[in-house]
Every structure is written in structure tokens, then in C-alpha cells.
Amino acid sequence: MVNIEKLVKSISDKLNTYGYEHEIAGDKFTFAIAPTSTILTNNCTIEVHKKQIAVNEKLVSNLDELIEEVIEVEG
């Protein structure tokens, strides 16, 4: 499940760039079982399932939309 690993790393890098602390649930071993990860910030839940990304249950189409949603909620 290399694709989800890369996607989760990209999301993590983007959050770090904007200074948002976050915690990732899932790693390369759990991705092999289920291609799903959850990334938690202080006020957002980012869910990744295969190639779909949702921020607080709202689907986003790319990392730019993701960070826009996080900024809107986190401030």
C-alpha cells in the first residue's frame, strides 16, 4: 500500500509546513491490512481511505483544499 503511505506523508508534510500539530493513526503495517488512516489535529479529523480524503467528514479533492479546510477550522 505504497500509495496511501505517500498520501499520508504528503498530508503530514503539508500540516507541518503550516505549523499544525497532528497525530497519525496507521502505519505501513496497518495499511497492508486496510488502506485507511486517520490524522488528528486539535480540531480536525482527517480521514484517508485509499485515495479519498475527508476533513471532518467533508470530502476534499486535493491537498490544497485539505489545508483550506484545516485553516478554516483551526484558524
Summary of the structure (lengths in Angstrom):
residues: 75
radius of gyration: 11.3
end to end distance: 32.7
largest distance: 34.8
contacts: 204
relative contact order: 0.20
helix: 45%
strand: 27%
